[in-house]
Amino acid sequence: MLVDVALPLPLFRTFTYAVEGRGEPLDAGTRVLVPFRNRKEIGIVVGEGSARDGITPKPVAAIPDDAPVLDAPMLALCRWIAQYYVVPLGVALKCALPAALSGADDPVPAQKRRRVARIVRDLPSLLHRDNIFARAPQQRALFELIESLGGRVAVEHLLERLTFSPSVLKALVARGVVAIEQDVVARDPFAARRTEAPPLVPSVAQQRAIEALRAARGGETFLLHGITGSGKTLVYIELLRTLVEERGQSAIVLVPEIALTPQTVDRFRGAFGDRVAVLHSGLSDGERYDAWLALRRGEKRIAVGARSAIFAPLANLGAIIVDEEHESSYKQGEAPRYHAREVAIVRARAEGAIVVLGSATPSLESWVNASSGKYHLLTLPERVGGGRLPAIEVVDIRAAMAPPQSGEPNDPFRRVISESLEQALATRLQRHEQSILLLNRRGYSAFIQCGDCGDVASCPHCSISLTYHRTPERLVCHYCQHNEPPRASCPRCGGSMLRQRGLGTQQVERLIAERFPSARVARMDVDTTSGKWAHAEILDRVARREVDVLLGTQMIAKGLDFPNVTLVGVVDADVGINLPDFRASERSFQLLSQVAGRAGRGPKGGRVIIQTRVPSHHAVRYAVSHDYHSFVRDELEGRERPIYPPFIRIANVVFSGTTEAATAQLALSAAAWLDRLVRRFEGELQIVGPAPCAVDRIKRRWRWHLLLKASNPSELTKVARYFAERFPVPKGSDLRATIDRDPVALL
C-alpha cells in the first residue's frame, strides 16, 4: 500500500512511501515516521500514493498513533492555509499540531504519571474490619481515609501532605486490600486559579447582541463593536452558555497576547469550570499537549488561548470568538504566516460555526466588511452600569517640557512627566487609587550618542541602534538580542561625552520611584515578563491593590479591567505614530483608545492624560474625542491614493542575504521576472518596488522587498504561488525569498 506524505519542509510537493505489513488502509491525517535523506521526519498522510516508473518508495518506519491526529475538516483548513498563504502543505499541517507531536526523536509524547493508591477489596462490615485490623489501628485509619476520599488517592498526597508512614501503606498492599497503580495526570497550569463568576444582568444592548448571536446561522460572521468597558465578555459568555450547555457544542475563544490570558481564563473558568482548556505558547509542550488531548477527547469543550488556539481539535464547533480582533499579534511571524482572524472565518464557514469579532477599535478591514454587509454589525454604545468614558486631556510636551531658561534648575523628571500628569498621579496616591502609565518602548534610553561626533551605538548585525538597559546594564538590540557592555568612550572619535537619548520604561520607573518614594510601582514589559507566570503575578498584584502605579508597554493597554484604576497617562504618544508603514496611524489610534479605556471602569470615574508633540494628528484628535467613526473616515481617505488595504489585497515579498549587492540584485531580478509574468497573465496585479526594507539589515541579513497589489484575491494567490514554486533563487547561495500575504507591517 502506498501513501502520500506531507513533510514539514520548504518544498512544494508531497512524498510517496510504502506501508508494509498492514491490511487496512492508512487514513488521511495519520502521523507517520518516515526516512528522508539521512534522517527521519514526522509527516502527515494526506492521501493514497501512486507508483512511479523506476522508483521504489521507501517504507514507512513507524506509525506512532492508533488513529489520525487531524480530522477531515482540519486537513481541509490546512490545505487552504497552504494555498492562500503560499506555503508547503507539510508546513501548514505542522502548525496545526502541538509541538510535542512533531519530534521525530520522540514521536510518542510522554504523559505525566503519578502513583495512586486504590482500594481493591471492600470491607463492608465493622466485623470484617475489626478482624483484619485488630492489631493495626494505623492501617485501619489509612484504609478508611482512602475510602472516604473515593477509594482512590495519590500516594504523594497520603505520604507527604497527610504524613502517613510508607510502611503503613505497604502493609495495606501486602494484605491485598489496597493496590498501587500508575495514573496519567493532566497537566493543567490554571487548575489552581479558581474564581467564581459574579451574577451579571445583561443591559438592553448586550441582550440584543446575545439574541442576535443565538439566532445566527452557521457560517455567519459578526463584528461586535463595543466601546471599552461595554461588556463584550458578558456577551461572549452568554453565547457560550447557549452553545455549550444547551446545544452540546464546543467553542474557541482567541485572545491576542499572553498578558490577556490569565484574566480571560479566570472569567471563562468562573462561568464554565473545568470545561475550559488553555492553549498558548507560554505553556510547556507537555501542558499544551495535555490540553490538546482533553479537547480532542471531548473532556473539555471550550478552548481559550492566543493565535495557535484556532487549531484546537474540537468537534461540533459552534462558535469562534476573536477578542480584540484588530490586534497584530494574531498574525504569525514565520511560515505559515497566517492571520488567525482570517483562519477563524474560513474554519467556521466550513464547520457550520459562527464567528464573533470583538473590538472597541476594529481593524479597517473588518469595519469595511461590516459596512458592506459582508459581516453583521452589532454595537454596544455604552459602558455597563451607566459608566462614562473617561475625560481625555492632551498635553503638548513641546511647550510643557521645554528646556529650562538660564538660571532655572534642570529637572529630569519634568522632561518626562508634565506638571499636569504629576499632579494627577499625586492625587491618586493620596486617594489610594491606582494609575496606569503607558510608554511603548522598553529599556532605559532609546540610544547612546557621542556628544562630540554624533555617532550612535548601533547593532553590528542589524541596521538599528542599541537600546540602553540599566538593569542589567547593557546595550541591547531589540531585533537580534545582541548585547554588549556600555561603552566608556566613542569608538569612532574616542570622545568620552556619551549621552543617553530617548526614553524607555526603565527610566520612567526610576523617575516615578524617586519623585514618589512611597508609591508601589510595577513595570510590565518584555524584560519583566519573561518568566512563565510573571505577567499573571503582576496583574494579580494590581487586582489585589498591591500596586499603585502600573507602568508598561502596549501589553498593559488592552483587556485589563481594574475598577480602582482612575488615571491613565500616556508618557509619549508619538512612539510609532510616524513609522514608514501605512498602518502606523491606525495602530496608534487603537493603542491610545485602548489604553484610555482602562480608566474609569468603576464608580469613581477616570481621567486620561496624553503627552504628545503632535496634538493635531488625526490619530490623537479622534482618540481624545473617542470618535472611532471619524477616524475611520479620515484614514480610509488616505488609503485610496495610493491604494492600500482594505481597498486592495497585498503581499510583501522579502528578499534577504548576507551580501548587500547580491540581495539587491535578487530583488531586481525578481521584479523583472514578476513583471513578465504579470503581463503574460494579463491581470490587474501591480508591482511596487523593489526597494530596501525600512530596517534593511536584521540578524546579519540584508533585506529588500516589493509589494504585489491586486483587487482580486485569487489572482494574487495564483501569481504568488507561481512565483514561490518557479522563481529561480540561486541554489547553494544564502539568498532567500519569502512571501507574506496580507502583512500587518511593512518594516
C-alpha positions in Angstrom: 0.0 0.0 0.0 1.4 3.4 -1.0 0.6 6.7 0.8 1.3 10.4 0.0 3.0 12.1 3.0 3.4 15.8 3.5 6.6 16.7 5.4 7.4 20.0 7.2 10.0 21.1 4.6 10.2 24.1 2.3 9.3 22.0 -0.7 6.0 22.4 -2.6 5.4 18.7 -3.0 4.5 15.5 -1.1 6.4 12.2 -1.0 5.3 8.6 -1.6 6.0 5.9 0.9 5.1 2.3 1.2 3.2 0.9 4.2 4.2 -2.7 4.9 2.6 -5.4 7.0 -0.7 -3.6 7.4 -4.0 -4.9 6.0 -6.3 -1.9 6.4 -5.7 1.4 4.7 -4.0 4.3 6.5 -6.4 7.2 6.9 -5.5 10.7 5.9 -4.4 12.8 8.9 -2.3 10.0 10.4 1.2 10.7 11.6 4.0 8.6 10.2 7.7 8.4 10.9 9.5 8.2 7.6 13.1 8.2 6.3 14.1 11.3 4.4 17.6 11.6 3.1 19.9 10.7 6.0 17.4 11.4 8.8 13.9 10.6 9.9 10.9 13.0 9.8 7.4 13.1 11.2 4.9 13.6 8.3 1.2 13.5 7.8 -0.6 11.1 5.4 -2.7 13.2 3.0 -4.0 10.5 0.7 -3.2 7.4 -1.3 0.1 7.3 -3.2 0.8 6.2 -6.7 3.8 4.3 -8.0 6.2 6.0 -10.4 8.2 4.1 -13.0 11.7 3.2 -11.9 11.2 4.5 -8.3 10.8 2.2 -5.4 9.1 4.0 -2.5 10.8 3.8 0.9 8.9 2.1 3.6 7.2 4.0 6.5 9.4 3.5 9.6 6.6 3.7 12.2 3.0 4.7 12.7 3.0 6.3 16.2 -0.7 6.6 16.7 -3.8 4.3 16.6 -5.9 7.0 14.9 -5.5 10.1 12.8 -4.4 13.2 14.7 -6.1 15.5 12.2 -9.7 15.1 11.0 -11.0 15.8 7.6 -12.1 19.4 8.4 -8.7 20.3 9.8 -6.9 18.8 6.8 -9.1 20.9 4.5 -8.3 24.0 6.6 -4.6 23.3 6.4 -4.9 22.9 2.6 -6.5 26.3 2.4 -3.7 27.9 4.6 -1.1 26.3 2.3 -2.8 27.6 -0.8 -3.7 31.1 0.4 -0.5 31.9 2.4 1.7 30.2 -0.2 3.5 27.6 1.9 4.1 23.9 1.5 1.3 21.7 2.8 3.6 20.0 5.4 4.5 23.3 6.9 0.8 24.2 7.3 0.0 20.8 8.8 2.8 21.1 11.4 1.4 24.4 12.8 -2.0 22.7 13.5 -0.4 20.2 15.9 1.1 20.7 19.3 4.9 20.8 19.3 5.0 17.5 21.3 3.7 15.7 18.2 6.3 17.0 15.9 9.5 15.4 17.2 11.0 12.6 15.2 13.3 11.5 18.1 10.3 11.0 20.4 7.2 10.6 18.3 5.0 9.4 21.2 4.8 12.2 23.8 5.3 11.1 27.4 2.4 11.9 29.7 2.9 12.9 33.3 2.1 10.0 35.6 1.6 9.5 39.4 1.3 6.7 41.8 -2.2 6.1 43.1 -3.5 4.0 46.0 -6.8 2.3 45.1 -9.0 0.1 47.3 -9.3 -3.3 45.6 -11.1 -5.2 48.4 -14.2 -3.9 50.0 -14.7 -4.3 53.8 -18.4 -3.6 54.2 -18.9 -4.6 57.8 -17.3 -3.5 61.1 -16.8 -7.2 61.9 -14.5 -7.6 58.9 -12.5 -4.5 59.8 -12.2 -5.5 63.5 -10.8 -8.9 62.5 -8.4 -7.7 59.8 -7.1 -4.6 61.7 -7.3 -5.9 65.2 -3.7 -5.0 66.0 -3.2 -2.4 63.3 -5.1 0.8 64.1 -2.9 2.9 61.8 -3.7 0.6 58.8 -7.4 0.8 59.6 -7.2 4.6 59.8 -5.4 4.9 56.5 -7.8 2.4 54.8 -10.8 4.4 55.9 -9.2 7.6 54.8 -8.7 6.3 51.3 -12.3 5.1 51.4 -13.6 8.5 52.4 -11.7 10.1 49.5 -13.5 8.0 47.0 -11.4 4.8 47.2 -8.6 6.3 45.0 -6.0 8.9 46.0 -2.5 10.0 45.1 0.3 8.3 47.1 2.1 11.6 47.3 -0.9 13.2 48.9 -1.1 10.4 51.5 2.5 10.3 52.5 3.6 14.0 52.1 0.5 16.0 53.0 -1.2 13.7 55.4 2.1 12.4 56.9 1.3 8.7 56.9 4.3 6.4 57.1 5.2 4.5 53.9 5.3 1.2 55.9 1.6 1.5 56.8 0.7 1.8 53.1 2.9 -1.1 52.2 1.2 -3.2 54.9 -2.2 -2.5 53.3 -0.8 -3.5 49.9 0.5 -6.8 51.5 -2.9 -7.5 53.0 -4.4 -7.3 49.5 -6.9 -4.5 50.3 -5.1 -1.7 48.5 -3.2 -1.7 45.2 -0.6 0.9 43.9 -1.2 1.9 40.3 0.2 4.3 37.7 -2.2 7.0 36.7 -2.0 9.7 34.0 -2.1 13.2 35.3 -3.4 16.0 33.1 -1.1 19.0 33.4 -3.4 21.9 33.9 -1.4 25.0 34.9 -4.6 27.0 35.5 -6.2 24.5 37.8 -5.1 26.4 40.9 -6.8 29.6 39.6 -10.3 29.2 41.0 -12.7 32.1 40.5 -16.4 32.5 40.8 -18.3 34.3 38.1 -20.5 37.0 39.7 -24.1 37.0 38.5 -24.5 39.8 35.9 -27.6 41.0 34.2 -27.1 42.0 30.6 -28.0 45.5 29.6 -30.5 46.1 26.8 -27.8 46.5 24.2 -26.0 43.4 25.5 -29.2 41.3 25.4 -29.9 42.5 21.9 -26.5 41.3 20.8 -26.9 38.0 22.6 -30.2 37.3 21.0 -28.8 38.1 17.5 -25.9 35.6 18.1 -28.2 32.9 19.4 -30.4 33.2 16.3 -27.4 33.2 13.9 -26.9 30.6 11.2 -23.7 28.6 10.9 -21.0 30.3 8.8 -22.2 33.9 9.6 -19.6 36.5 10.9 -20.5 39.2 13.3 -18.5 42.3 14.2 -19.2 43.2 17.9 -18.2 46.9 18.1 -18.4 47.9 21.7 -16.7 50.8 23.4 -14.1 50.0 26.1 -16.0 48.8 29.2 -19.2 48.0 27.4 -19.3 44.3 28.5 -18.3 42.4 25.4 -17.1 39.5 27.6 -20.5 39.0 29.1 -21.9 38.7 25.6 -19.3 36.0 24.8 -20.1 34.1 28.0 -23.9 34.1 27.4 -23.4 32.9 23.9 -21.2 30.1 25.1 -23.8 29.1 27.7 -26.3 28.6 24.9 -23.9 26.6 22.7 -22.1 24.5 25.3 -24.7 23.9 27.9 -27.9 23.9 25.9 -26.8 22.7 22.5 -23.9 20.5 23.4 -21.5 22.3 21.1 -17.9 23.5 21.5 -16.2 26.8 21.1 -12.9 28.6 20.6 -12.1 32.0 22.3 -9.0 33.7 20.9 -7.2 36.5 22.9 -4.3 38.4 21.3 -1.5 38.2 23.8 -0.3 36.1 26.7 -0.7 39.1 29.0 -4.5 38.9 28.5 -4.8 35.2 29.0 -4.9 34.9 32.9 -7.8 37.4 33.3 -9.6 35.9 30.3 -9.2 32.4 31.6 -10.4 33.4 35.1 -13.6 34.8 33.6 -14.4 31.8 31.5 -13.4 29.3 34.1 -15.6 31.2 36.6 -18.5 30.5 34.2 -17.7 27.1 32.8 -15.3 25.5 35.4 -13.1 22.6 34.1 -14.7 22.6 30.7 -12.1 25.3 29.7 -8.7 24.3 28.2 -5.9 26.8 27.6 -3.7 26.8 24.6 -0.8 29.3 24.2 2.9 29.4 23.7 3.6 30.4 27.3 2.9 26.9 28.5 5.3 23.9 28.3 5.0 21.4 25.5 3.6 18.9 27.9 0.9 21.2 29.2 -0.2 22.2 25.7 -0.3 18.5 24.7 -2.5 17.6 27.6 -4.9 20.4 26.9 -5.0 19.4 23.2 -5.7 15.8 24.2 -8.5 16.9 26.6 -10.1 18.9 23.8 -9.8 16.1 21.3 -11.4 13.6 23.6 -14.3 15.9 24.3 -13.3 16.2 28.0 -13.2 20.0 27.6 -15.5 21.9 25.3 -14.0 25.5 25.3 -10.5 26.3 24.1 -9.1 29.7 25.2 -5.8 30.9 24.0 -3.7 33.0 21.7 -3.2 32.7 17.9 -2.5 28.9 17.7 -5.7 28.0 19.6 -7.5 28.4 16.3 -6.4 24.8 15.6 -8.0 23.4 18.7 -9.2 19.8 17.9 -12.9 20.4 18.7 -15.8 18.5 17.2 -19.3 20.0 16.7 -17.9 23.6 16.7 -20.5 26.2 17.5 -18.6 29.5 17.6 -15.2 31.1 17.3 -14.7 34.3 19.2 -11.8 36.6 18.3 -11.5 39.2 21.1 -9.6 42.4 20.2 -9.8 41.3 16.6 -7.7 44.3 15.4 -4.6 43.1 17.2 -1.5 42.5 15.0 -0.4 39.6 17.2 -3.0 37.4 15.5 -0.6 37.4 12.6 2.1 34.6 12.6 5.6 36.0 12.1 7.0 32.9 10.4 5.8 30.3 7.9 3.0 29.8 7.6 2.3 33.5 8.0 -1.4 33.1 8.7 -3.7 35.5 10.3 -5.8 33.8 13.0 -8.8 36.1 12.3 -9.0 35.0 8.7 -8.4 31.3 9.5 -11.2 31.6 12.0 -13.7 32.8 9.4 -12.6 30.0 7.0 -12.8 27.3 9.6 -16.2 28.4 10.9 -17.7 28.6 7.4 -16.5 25.0 6.7 -17.8 23.6 10.0 -21.0 25.5 10.3 -20.0 27.7 13.3 -20.5 31.4 13.7 -17.6 34.0 14.2 -17.7 36.9 16.6 -15.1 39.6 16.1 -15.0 41.8 19.1 -13.2 45.2 19.4 -13.6 48.8 20.5 -11.4 49.8 17.6 -12.0 47.3 14.8 -9.5 46.9 12.0 -10.3 48.9 8.9 -10.7 45.6 7.0 -13.4 44.3 9.4 -15.2 47.7 9.5 -15.4 47.8 5.7 -16.7 44.3 5.6 -19.4 45.1 8.2 -20.3 48.3 6.4 -20.7 46.5 3.1 -23.0 43.8 4.7 -20.4 41.0 4.4 -20.4 40.9 8.3 -23.3 41.6 10.6 -22.6 44.6 12.8 -23.6 44.6 16.5 -23.0 47.6 18.7 -22.6 48.2 22.4 -22.5 52.0 22.6 -22.5 52.5 26.4 -20.4 51.3 29.3 -22.1 48.8 31.6 -23.6 50.1 34.8 -24.1 53.6 33.3 -20.4 54.4 33.5 -19.0 57.1 31.2 -15.9 57.1 29.1 -13.1 59.0 30.8 -12.3 62.6 30.0 -9.0 62.9 28.0 -6.6 65.7 28.2 -3.8 66.4 25.8 -0.5 67.9 26.9 1.7 69.4 24.2 5.1 68.4 25.5 6.9 70.8 23.1 5.8 73.6 25.5 5.3 71.7 28.7 8.8 70.2 28.7 10.8 73.0 27.1 14.4 73.3 28.2 14.8 75.4 31.3 15.7 79.1 30.9 19.1 80.3 32.1 19.3 80.0 35.8 16.4 77.6 36.2 17.2 74.2 37.8 17.3 71.3 35.4 14.7 68.7 36.5 15.0 65.3 34.7 11.5 64.4 35.9 9.9 67.4 34.2 11.5 66.4 30.9 9.5 63.1 31.1 6.3 63.8 33.2 4.4 67.0 32.7 3.2 69.0 35.6 -0.4 68.1 34.8 0.4 64.3 34.9 2.5 64.7 38.0 -0.3 66.4 39.9 -2.8 63.7 38.7 -0.5 61.0 39.9 -0.1 62.6 43.3 -3.8 63.0 43.7 -4.4 59.3 43.0 -1.8 58.3 45.5 -3.4 60.4 48.2 -6.8 58.8 47.4 -5.3 55.3 47.4 -6.5 54.9 43.8 -4.4 53.3 41.0 -2.8 54.6 37.9 -1.6 53.2 34.6 1.3 54.7 32.7 2.0 53.7 29.1 5.3 54.0 27.2 5.6 51.7 24.3 9.4 51.5 24.4 11.3 49.2 26.8 14.8 49.7 28.2 16.2 52.9 29.8 17.2 55.0 26.9 16.4 54.6 23.2 20.1 55.0 22.2 23.5 56.3 23.2 25.1 59.1 21.2 28.5 60.6 21.3 28.4 64.3 22.2 31.5 65.1 20.2 30.9 63.5 16.8 27.3 62.5 17.0 27.9 58.7 16.4 25.2 56.4 17.7 25.9 53.0 19.2 24.5 50.5 16.6 24.0 46.8 16.4 26.8 45.0 14.5 24.2 42.6 13.0 21.2 44.9 12.3 20.5 48.4 11.0 19.2 49.6 14.3 20.6 51.5 17.3 21.3 49.7 20.5 19.0 50.4 23.4 20.5 51.2 26.8 19.2 48.9 29.6 20.1 49.9 33.1 19.1 46.6 34.9 21.2 44.7 34.0 23.4 47.4 32.5 23.8 46.5 28.8 23.3 47.8 25.3 20.7 45.6 23.7 19.4 45.1 20.1 15.7 44.5 20.2 15.8 42.7 16.9 18.5 40.1 17.3 19.1 40.3 21.1 22.8 41.1 20.6 24.1 42.8 23.8 27.3 44.3 24.9 28.5 46.3 27.9 28.1 50.1 27.9 30.9 52.0 26.2 33.4 54.1 28.1 34.3 56.1 25.0 33.2 56.6 21.5 34.8 54.0 19.2 34.7 56.5 16.3 36.4 59.6 17.7 37.5 58.5 21.2 35.3 61.1 22.9 34.0 60.5 26.4 30.9 62.6 26.2 28.4 59.8 25.7 24.8 60.9 26.1 21.6 59.0 26.6 18.9 59.9 24.2 15.2 59.0 24.2 13.1 57.3 26.8 12.3 53.8 28.0 10.2 52.2 30.7 13.1 51.6 33.0 13.9 55.3 33.1 10.3 56.2 33.8 10.1 53.6 36.6 13.2 55.2 38.3 11.9 58.8 37.9 8.4 57.9 39.4 10.0 56.0 42.3 12.3 58.9 43.1 9.5 61.5 42.9 7.0 59.4 44.8 9.1 57.2 47.2 6.1 55.7 48.9 4.4 54.6 45.6 4.4 50.9 44.8 5.4 50.8 41.2 5.2 47.7 38.9 6.8 47.6 35.5 5.3 45.3 32.9 7.2 44.8 29.6 9.1 42.0 27.9 12.0 42.4 30.3 9.9 41.8 33.4 7.5 39.2 32.0 10.0 36.6 30.6 9.2 34.2 33.4 6.3 31.7 32.8 3.9 33.3 35.3 5.4 36.8 35.6 2.6 38.5 33.7 -0.1 36.8 35.8 1.7 37.6 39.1 1.9 41.3 38.2 -1.7 41.6 37.2 -2.8 39.6 40.3 -0.9 42.2 42.5 -2.7 45.0 40.7 -6.1 43.3 41.2 -5.3 42.9 45.0 -4.4 46.7 45.0 -0.8 46.0 46.0 0.3 48.2 43.1 -0.2 52.0 43.0 1.3 52.6 39.5 1.4 50.0 36.7 3.9 51.1 34.1 4.4 49.2 30.9 4.4 48.9 27.1 1.4 48.0 24.9 0.7 44.8 26.8 -1.0 46.8 29.5 -3.2 48.7 27.1 -5.9 46.1 26.3 -8.2 43.7 28.1 -7.4 44.8 31.7 -10.4 45.6 33.9 -9.5 47.1 37.3 -12.2 49.3 38.8 -9.7 51.2 41.1 -7.7 52.5 38.1 -8.8 56.1 37.8 -5.9 57.6 35.9 -4.2 56.6 32.7 -1.2 58.5 31.5 0.4 58.1 28.1 4.0 59.3 28.6 4.8 59.6 24.9 2.0 59.1 22.4 4.4 59.7 19.4 6.2 56.3 19.6 5.2 54.6 16.4 2.9 57.3 15.1 5.2 58.2 12.1 6.7 54.9 11.2 7.1 54.3 7.5 4.1 51.9 7.4 0.6 52.5 6.0 -0.9 51.1 9.2 1.1 53.3 11.7 -1.7 55.8 12.3 -4.3 53.1 12.7 -2.2 51.2 15.3 -1.5 54.5 17.2 -5.2 55.3 17.3 -6.1 51.8 18.5 -3.4 51.9 21.2 -4.4 55.3 22.6 -8.1 54.4 22.5 -7.5 51.0 24.2 -5.3 52.3 27.0 -7.6 55.2 27.6 -10.4 52.6 28.1 -8.5 51.2 31.2 -9.5 54.2 33.2 -12.9 54.9 34.9 -14.2 51.3 34.9 -15.5 51.7 38.4 -17.9 54.2 40.2 -15.0 56.6 40.9 -14.7 57.6 37.2 -11.5 58.2 35.4 -9.1 60.6 33.7 -6.7 60.2 30.8 -3.7 62.4 30.1 -1.9 62.0 26.7 1.5 63.6 26.3 2.4 64.3 22.6 4.3 66.6 20.3 1.7 66.2 17.5 -1.7 67.1 19.2 -3.2 67.9 15.8 -2.5 64.4 14.3 -5.8 62.7 13.5 -4.9 59.6 15.5 -4.6 61.7 18.6 -7.5 64.1 17.9 -10.0 61.3 17.4 -8.7 59.2 20.3 -9.3 62.2 22.6 -12.9 62.5 21.5 -13.5 58.7 21.5 -14.6 59.2 17.8 -13.9 55.9 16.0 -16.1 56.7 13.1 -14.4 60.0 12.2 -11.0 58.4 12.5 -12.1 55.6 10.1 -13.5 58.2 7.6 -10.2 60.2 7.5 -8.0 57.1 7.5 -9.9 55.4 4.6 -9.5 58.5 2.5 -5.7 58.2 3.0 -5.8 54.6 1.8 -7.4 55.3 -1.5 -4.5 57.1 -3.2 -2.1 55.4 -3.2 -4.3 52.4 -2.8 -3.8 50.1 0.2 -5.9 47.7 2.2 -8.8 47.5 2.8 -9.4 48.6 -0.8 -6.9 46.1 -2.2 -5.1 42.9 -1.3 -1.3 42.9 -0.9 1.6 40.5 -0.4 5.0 41.6 0.8 7.8 39.7 -0.9 11.0 40.0 1.1 14.5 39.1 -0.2 17.4 38.6 2.1 21.0 37.6 2.0 24.3 38.2 3.8 25.7 40.3 0.9 24.0 43.6 0.2 24.8 43.7 -3.5 23.6 40.1 -4.1 20.3 40.8 -2.2 19.6 43.9 -4.2 20.3 42.0 -7.5 18.0 39.2 -6.4 15.2 41.7 -5.7 15.7 43.5 -9.1 15.7 40.2 -10.9 12.5 39.1 -9.2 10.8 42.3 -10.0 11.6 41.9 -13.7 10.6 38.2 -13.6 7.3 39.1 -12.0 6.7 41.9 -14.4 7.0 39.5 -17.4 4.7 37.0 -15.5 2.0 39.6 -14.8 2.0 40.8 -18.4 1.5 37.2 -19.5 -1.4 36.6 -17.1 -3.0 39.9 -18.4 -4.3 40.6 -14.9 -4.6 43.8 -12.9 -1.9 43.0 -10.5 0.5 45.8 -9.6 4.2 45.5 -8.6 5.6 48.3 -6.3 9.3 48.3 -5.8 11.7 46.7 -5.2 13.4 48.9 -2.5 15.4 48.3 0.7 13.2 47.5 3.7 12.8 50.3 6.3 15.0 48.2 8.6 17.4 47.0 5.8 19.5 44.6 7.9 18.4 42.2 10.6 20.5 39.4 12.1 23.3 39.9 9.6 21.0 39.6 6.6 20.3 42.5 4.2 16.7 42.9 3.2 14.9 44.3 0.2 11.2 43.9 -0.6 8.5 44.5 -3.2 4.7 44.7 -2.9 2.2 42.8 -5.0 -1.2 44.5 -5.1 -4.4 43.0 -6.6 -8.1 43.7 -6.2 -8.8 40.0 -7.0 -7.5 37.7 -4.2 -7.4 34.6 -6.5 -5.2 36.5 -8.9 -2.8 37.4 -6.1 -2.8 33.8 -5.0 -2.1 32.5 -8.4 0.8 34.8 -9.1 2.4 34.5 -5.6 2.2 30.7 -5.7 3.7 30.5 -9.3 6.5 32.8 -8.1 7.2 30.7 -4.9 7.4 27.5 -6.9 9.2 28.7 -10.1 11.3 31.7 -9.4 14.9 30.6 -9.6 16.6 31.6 -6.4 20.3 30.7 -7.0 20.9 27.2 -5.5 23.6 26.9 -2.9 23.5 30.6 -2.1 22.4 32.2 1.2 19.7 34.1 -0.6 16.1 33.7 0.3 12.7 35.0 -0.9 9.7 34.9 1.4 6.1 35.8 0.8 4.0 37.5 3.5 0.3 37.5 2.4 -1.8 40.3 4.0 1.1 41.7 6.0 0.3 43.7 9.2 3.5 45.7 9.0 6.0 46.6 6.2 9.1 47.3 8.3 
